[in-house]
Every structure is written in structure tokens, then in C-alpha cells.
């Protein structure tokens, strides 16, 4: 008997599980050391399953980085909300930058570490 098709919510939830596992693995080991097989093992699925949700390791990495940059941008926007003075705004952005790096070093490393995959349009 064929397996029932996954709902949009189930597909999104599994993509999120893959993304979260990949983010942790990329931050811990670096981009070159992480394989789709390692991501699949971390999620607890077969080595080919991630290919049903993402085209490649590069696409997963692009999605992981895009999410990190979104959180960083959100933090910056919150950090300068209500500040009208440009100099004060610049100082606030500097504080947000450092605070984000301290609070979320995993995302910071994914966003700014050298030696990563080339930028792509996969996000």
C-alpha cells in the first residue's frame, strides 16, 4: 500500500528539522566537513531523504545562512527602533552586532566565517 502524501505542514516541519540539524553541524564542524549523510544521520532519516526536501548541501547551507541573517537583521531593527540621531543609531547598531555575536555565536560563525560555500541563489 502506498504511503500517504505528506501535508504542507509536515513537509515544512521536516525541512525545519533538517535546517536546524545542518545549522548545528555546520557551526560545529565547518561547511567542508558536513555531508548530507551526516545531516540525515543527525535527523534520524535515510541518507537520501534530505534530497526530497533540498536539492543539495549548498542549498541547505544557503537556507541556514539566510535564516541566520534574517535573525540578525531583526535584532538590528529592534536595536535602533525609536532612535532618530544617526550617531546614536550607529552606536546602537554596534552594540546589537556584538550582542548578537555573543548571544548566538553559532549563527554568527555561519554568517561570517571564511572558507564557506560560495554564495548562491538557493535560499
Secondary structure, 3 states (H helix, E strand, C coil): CCCCCCCHHHHHHHHHHHHHHHHHHHHHHCHHHCCHHHHHHHHCCCCCCHHHHCCCHHHHHHHHHHHHHHHHHHHHHHHHCCCCCHHHHHHHHHHHHHHHHHHCHHHHHHHHCCCCCCCCCCC
